[in-house]
Amino acid sequence: MKSLEEITVEKTISHMESGKDGIARKITRTYKNKVEVRTINAGLRFVHLITDYFVLIIIGYLIAAIPAINEAILALTNLIIILSYPLLNCLFEYYFQQTPGKMITGYIVINKFAQKPDFRTCLLRALIRYVPFEAFSCLGSPSRGWHDKWSDTYVVAKDYAEKLKRLVEKENAVTEAETTNDTSTI
């Protein structure tokens, strides 16, 4: 099965060009390029980070407001909030393909086959977020942080993810048909 990194797209460009004899001729060139996945930008990633922390803080303080919670747990609320952030990301990305911040902006997490990531991949993404300075890896353009690269995932717009999924399915159907034809002649 081909992944997004393995798929190439043909693009044909035509233009008129004058030859040495002065006669204009139509020149057509075909290029094969790898699919360039349009990922989220760094600014929206920051919005997601702030939104997700805000949701987590609200959850933490709602838990802390329960009368049965003793003062020792109240003192640990901030630590629990910080340690729960990757768990929140893991569970939301596994069940919904998006965290609360991504839900607001319409972005989802996909794997390298443009599908919903499995639990292991979501957990890996969450754990990588503990790597020191990992957040700074998201500042480039295109914005693909270590937690994306090391887990073979992408954060893309929801409608764009559907296009990528269809592209992967189409490419793999063609590849499968070619493989079937090649083996039938043996």
N, C-alpha and C positions, 0 to 999 in steps of 0.2 A: 504494500500500500504506500503510495507516494504521499509525502508530507508537503506542507506549504513551501518549505525550503527547496524541495526537489522539482517543483512544477515550473515550467517555462511557458511563456505566452508569446506567440508570434505576432509581430506588428509589421504591417506593410505600409511603406511610405512611398508615395509617387510625387514627382515634380518634373517640371520642364527644365531642360538643360541644353545650352547651345554647344554643339560640337566644334571642332577646329575648322570645319567647313562652313560654319555659320548657320547650319540647319538645326532648328530646335527639335529635340527628341524627348519623349517621355521616358524618364528613368524611374524604375521601380526597384526598391530594395526591401528585403524582408529581414527583420531582426528578431532574434530570440532573446528574450530577457527573462530573468527569474522574476517570479511574483514578488512585488515589494509590498509587504503588509503595512497598511496605514494604521499605526498604533496611536494611542492617546497622547496628547501633549502634556508637558510637564506641569503646566498651570492647572489643568483639570485633575491631574494626579494629586496635586496639593489640596484641591477642593475635596477630593475623596478622602484624603488623610484626615483633614479637619472634621469633615462630616462624620466619618467613622469613629473618631475619638469622641466627638460630641455625643453620639448615640451610646457609645460604651460608658461614658461618664454618667449619662442619664440612667442607664441600666444599673450601674454600680450604686448610685445614690438611691434608686428605688429599692434595691436590695438592702442598703444600709438603713432605710427608713422603716423596715420591718421591726416592730417592737421586740420581737424575740431575739433579735441580733444583739449580742453583748458588746460592750465597749472595746474589747480586744479586737473583734472583727472590724469595728468602725475605724480603728486606727490603721488597719491593713487595707482599707478600701482603695486608697490610691495605688498601693502595690498590686492589689487584685486587678484593678483596672488596667494597669500597664501590662501585666502578665496575660490578661485575657484578650488583648488586642489581636494577637495572631490566631487565637482560638476562634474569635468572632470572624475573622477573615476566612479561616479554613471552613467553618461550618456554612457561612453565607455563600462562599464561592462554590462549595460542593453542592449544596441544595438548590441555589438560585443562579449560580454562575456570576453573581455580583454581590457586592457589599452594599450597605445603605447608601453610601456616597455614589456608587456606580448606578444604583437604581434611580437616583435623582437625575443623573446626567445621561442615562441611556446607554451605558457601556457594559460589556460583559467580558468574562475571561473565557478564552478558548484554548484548546491544546494545539499542537502542531498539525493536526488533521482537521482543524476548524470545528471540533466537537467539544462537548462539555468535558472538562477534565475529571479524572477519577479522584477518589478520596486521597490516595497516596500523593498525587500531584498537588492537590490543594494543601495538604499537610506540609509538603516540601516547600511550597511557596510561603506558607506561614512561618516555618522555621527559619528560612533564609532571611526573613525580615529582622531576625535577631543579629545578623552579621553586622559588626560595627561599620558605620558609614554607608550602609546599604541604601539608605534613602537618597544619598547623593548620586547614586548610580542612575537615578531616574531623571536627572536634570538635562541630559542631552536631547538632541533632536535627530532622529525620532527617539521618543522617550520609551526605552525598554530597559527596565531595571534588572539587577541581578536576579531578583526573584522571578522575573519573566524568563530571562535567558537560561538560567540554570535549571529551570523546570520545563523548558520548551513550551512556554505559554505566551499568549498575547492578550493585551487589553485593547479591545476594538469596539467601535459603535455597533449596537445590536443589529441594525439593518445590514451593515457591512459584513458582519459575521455570517449572515445568511448567504450573501453573495460568495464569500470565501468557501463556505460549506458546499454550495452547488458546484463551484469550480473544482474542488477536491474530488467530489463524487464523480463529476464528468470526466476528469483526468484519469481517475482510477478505473472507471468503466471502460475507457478507451484502452488503457494499458492492459486490463484483463482480457478484452476482446483480442488485442494483438497477441497476447501470450497464448490464448486459446487457439488462434489461427496458426501460430508458429509451431505449437506442439501437435496440431492435427496433421501437419505435413510430414512429420517424422515417421 
